[in-house]
Amino acid sequence: MKLKRSLNLPLLTLYGLGNILGAGIYVLIGKVSATAGLFTPVAFLIASLLVATTAFTFSELSSRYPKSAGPALYLYKAFGTKHLSIIIGLLIIATSVLSASAITNGFVGYFNIFFDLPDYVVIVPLLLLLGLLAIWGIKQSAGVAAFITLIEIAGLVIIIWVGQDYIKDFEIGPYVSNLVKTDSTIWLGIFSGAFLAFYAFIGFEDMVHVAEEVVEPEKNMPRAIILALVVSTLIYFLVALVAVFALPLQDLASSEAPLALIFEATTGLSPNMIAIIGMLAIVNGALIQIIMASRVVFGMSSQGWISSFFGKINPTTQTPIQATVLATLIILILTLWLPIVTLAELTSLFILVIFSLMHLSLIRIKTMHQNTAPSIKQYPIIIPIIGLVTNVGFVIFYLLN
């Protein structure tokens, strides 16, 4: 039985945006400001540039091989090594569940604005509900994700709107001049912030895992990936700009619900509305990660790389129930076990390793002239080469610091 092709370009783009715009900006912007300071917007731009080459690489790979196994399949096509593909597939699943756990941890900070409850009382029912929604069906769960995405984008637009005076008063000349004059210690903080901000862009690569459920994937996957990245970069930069000028940096860095605090500080109004939107955004990101992790498990099972038990599709929901239950349970355990910053840093590190391998895979595939049908979206080979160098560089930077 095949997965149902239900996702068109707009729905797929919103699906990707929902994953990108979740915990990254609603939760981690304060953590980024703790190291990057007033140059937090620069940290987000650096992270965006790091992601850009990878987005192009994933666009071409997903166009060449529109299958749910995603990077595990791409690596296999490049090197023909089954065991290496199994390892990368398991690493992707680990990255996804770590990311979902970080997102869910961030939910508690916004929830505590309304009710002060133990973490597990909030987390357990939330994840069980999201797991059931993911089981219900891809069209239903993606539809819910798309609807919430519109709400969370509206929340970010509200932050930009209430902070528009800070944007209007922003003088790029002096700002760039101060940036150029900064010493190595400050640049170290900016790059450390960029490493954490990189986590905020993670999500576009997850779009390839629903490729078998996309209408005309060879055409729509590349378009949706690039569109999602461009929109998220613009929103992140503007929100970061408002954040660092609207609040004292110490308050921003210490807040567990930074965007709610920004709204309250700039308007004098109750932060409840932004807190609710923040919770929805975080829930949305967690839902999409559950879907993604289950699809990777399903894809690997379909390839015969792990137990066939996880490759079964329920005839009623047309979703992989066993794979979804497994992903949800692992996320639950990690969420209750590790703090958000640790989860985010581990996610960023693992995903950089995966991205490096994807660039290497595309370089090999292009040099081998594999699958060059006219319908495939192709980019110059210099793009994955640059991506490989920069991603490996960031991994080394993190390990040395």
Secondary structure as GFF3:
##gff-version 3
##sequence-region A 1 401
A	DSSP	alpha_helix	9	20	.	.	.	ID=ss1
A	DSSP	alpha_helix	23	26	.	.	.	ID=ss2
A	DSSP	alpha_helix	29	36	.	.	.	ID=ss3
A	DSSP	three_ten_helix	37	39	.	.	.	ID=ss4
A	DSSP	alpha_helix	40	64	.	.	.	ID=ss5
A	DSSP	alpha_helix	71	79	.	.	.	ID=ss6
A	DSSP	alpha_helix	82	111	.	.	.	ID=ss7
A	DSSP	alpha_helix	119	136	.	.	.	ID=ss8
A	DSSP	alpha_helix	138	162	.	.	.	ID=ss9
A	DSSP	alpha_helix	164	168	.	.	.	ID=ss10
A	DSSP	alpha_helix	172	181	.	.	.	ID=ss11
A	DSSP	alpha_helix	184	201	.	.	.	ID=ss12
A	DSSP	three_ten_helix	204	213	.	.	.	ID=ss13
A	DSSP	alpha_helix	217	246	.	.	.	ID=ss14
A	DSSP	alpha_helix	249	254	.	.	.	ID=ss15
A	DSSP	alpha_helix	258	267	.	.	.	ID=ss16
A	DSSP	alpha_helix	272	302	.	.	.	ID=ss17
A	DSSP	three_ten_helix	308	311	.	.	.	ID=ss18
A	DSSP	alpha_helix	321	337	.	.	.	ID=ss19
A	DSSP	alpha_helix	340	368	.	.	.	ID=ss20
A	DSSP	alpha_helix	382	400	.	.	.	ID=ss21
###
